[in-house]
Amino acid sequence: MEHKIAAFKAGAAGVCAALTALWGWFGWLVAAWVACMAIDYLTGSAAAMKGGAWSSQKAREGLWHKAGCIVAVTISGVLDFVIGLLLENIPAVTLPFEYTVLLCPLVVAWYILTELGSILENAGALGAPMPRFLRKAVAALKTGVEAAGDKLDGED
């Protein structure tokens, strides 16, 4: 039994290492976002069922909402790609660092925090007690990400 557990741990570590080599830190951020979207959809559906308010139309609206989020993240990723191309190919513009991504991680982090807030609301609707400090922590982190994004467009 011990050998099987050790083999499982080694296999899981190997898969995580391979995925990290393939995706890097940003891939794990996207994986966390996808997981949060799935958990939000499931807990939202469960809360609606518990409250007797579940309908296929609302479920489809939730999926369309998630599709819109995917489009927004895709646009931010394409924009990061275009900015990187411009910086590489305009000799007059040089940065003191290598530009890889900027906007897309901010957008994904913002969506993760939005999903976490929704998951907390759903858990509360399911009857779980929600510590106030947890809701405040998610809100504070979301505000911090928004502030970082606002600095990009000159808002303070």
N, C-alpha and C positions, 0 to 999 in steps of 0.2 A: 504494500500500500504506500509506504514512504517513497519507494522508487517511482511510482506512478505520479504522486504529487510533485516530486522533484522534476520529473519529465514534463509535466504540465506547466510548471513554473518556468522551466527553461524554454519551452515552446512559446509561451506567452511573451516572455522577455525577448525572444528572437523575433517574433512577429512585430512587437512594438518597436524594436530597434530597426527592423527593415522598413516599417512604415515611416519612422522618423527620418531615416536616410532618404526615403523617397519624397516625403511631404515636407519635412522640416517642421519648425514650430507653427508655421501658418496653417499647415495641413491639419494639425491637431486642433487648432482654433476652429477651423471649418467643421471638423468632425464633432467637436463639442456643440457647435451651433445646430448641426443636423440632429444630434441627439436631443438637444433642448427643444427643437421644433416638434420632434416625435413625442416627447414626454408631454409637452404642452397640449398637443392635439389629443392625446389619450386621456390626460387628466381633465381637459376641458369637456371631452365627450362624457367621461364618467360623472363629472359634476352636473352636466346637463341632464343625464339619465337619472341621477339621484334626485334632482329637482323636478323631474317630470317635464323638462323643457327641451329634450333632445328632438331634433328634426333633421332629416336628411338635407334639407335646404340650408340650415345653419351650418351643418357639417361641411357641405360644399363651399359655403362662403368662407369658412375657416381655411379650407384647402386653397381657395383662390387667394386669400390673404397671404398664405405661406408662399404661393407661387409668385406673388408680387414682391415679397421679400427676397426670393431667390433672384428675381430679375434685378432688383436694386443692388444686390451683392455682385452679380455678374457685371453690371455697368461699372461699379467701382473697381472691379478687377481689370476690366478692359481699359478704364481710364488710367489706372496705375501702369498698365502695359504701355499705353501710348506715351505717358509722361516719361517712362524709362527709355523708350525709343527716341523721343525728342532729345533727352539729355545726352544720350550716347552719340547722336548724330549731328548735334549743333556744336561746332567747336568753340564758339564764343561762350557757351554756358558750361561751367565746370563747378562741381560741388566738392566739398572736402571729404565726401564719403560716397560709397557706392549706393545708388538708389535702386532698391528692388521693389518694395511696396510701401505705401503709406496710407492711402485712403481705404483700401479694402479691409485691412485689419481693424481700422476704426469702425467701419460700417458693421463688420461681423461682430465685433465686441459689443457694439450698441444693440444689435439684434439679440445677442446672447442675453444681455442684461434685461432686455424687454421680455424675452421668453421666460427668463427666471422669475421676473415680477408676475407674469401671467400664471406660471406654475404655482407660485405661492398663493395667488388668489384662488386658483382651482383647488389647491390642497385645503385652503380655508373653507371653501364651499363644500368640500367633502367631509368636513368636520374636524380636520386636524387643527390643533391650536397653533397659531403663528406667532412666534416671538417678534415683538415690535422691532428689536434691534436688527433682526434679519431683514425685514422689509426696508428699514432705514439704510442698511449696508448696501443692498441692491440699488436703492434709489441714489445713494451717494456715489456709487461707482458709475452709474449711468450718467449722472450729472457731470462727473469728471471726464468721461468719454465725450460727452456733448461739448464740454468746455474746450477740450483738445481739438475737436472738429471746428468749433467756432473760431479758434485762433487761425485756422487755415484760411478762412474767408475774411479775416480782419475784424470780426466782432469780438468785443470784450465784455 
